[in-house]
Amino acid sequence: MALSIGLSVAALPVSAGVPGVGELSFVAINASEDGFALASFVDLAAGTQLFVTDKSWNGLTVGAGGGFDTGEGVLSWTLSSAVSAGSVVRFSAVDSGANVAVSHGTVSRSGSFSLAQTNESLMLYRDDGFGGVLPLAALGYGASFASEIAGSGLEAKAVALSGTVKFAEYTGDRSSAGGFGAYAESVGDPSQWTKLSSGDVALVTPNLTAFSVMAPVPEPETYAMLLAGLGVVSSVARRRKRMG
């Protein structure tokens, strides 16, 4: 049985399309609690269906026989309402078909899905519309992680952590970028993450603060035009006052 936790997300987007590679990112993982968090840097429409798996990629390229190896498990995630760019979504208890939950939408589990602390890979993907799959984001650690995503197209975009991981999350900037796409590179930098390799972290929850963007700073020419416009308005006002 799939559960849904009613956590709030940002305001509904004006429009949304099919997400592409690198437009969502893993931003946290808790191998003790068996959970993780995803951030979307694009608007996602209601009804969008995405998948998360801990399966390995078969080494072939996307569109040329590329796909997942057998075994492990898959989470099917469906959005019941739209999600705005910048929103962070939490998945919890993914090791339990009865208790698996997501903070937005609904989720169900098939196969065996359990997060390890020393060697793990997670991949987000969607149907490509042609009978295959399109990997969108990846996170992992351990000696075999690079080989587990080889051919997926995510080799240069994955979050690659090192050592034992009990809990890890992105702790970098979430509010000063000029556009949501700029955060993808920052999230992919392991130096922007905080990692815990020991202790009891089963109850540690990820940061669900949404990513936001700063309003663009006007160019000098824009300031000049604004000042000129204000000058015209002021002149007209003075003229009307004299005429009155």
Secondary structure as UniProt FT lines:
FT   STRAND          3..4
FT   TURN            21..22
FT   STRAND          24..30
FT   TURN            31..34
FT   STRAND          35..40
FT   TURN            46..47
FT   STRAND          49..53
FT   TURN            62..65
FT   STRAND          73..78
FT   TURN            85..86
FT   STRAND          88..92
FT   TURN            94..95
FT   TURN            97..99
FT   STRAND          101..102
FT   STRAND          106..111
FT   STRAND          120..127
FT   STRAND          133..141
FT   TURN            143..144
FT   HELIX           145..149
FT   TURN            150..151
FT   TURN            155..157
FT   STRAND          159..161
FT   STRAND          167..170
FT   TURN            180..181
FT   HELIX           182..187
FT   HELIX           190..192
FT   STRAND          193..196
FT   TURN            202..203
FT   HELIX           220..243
//
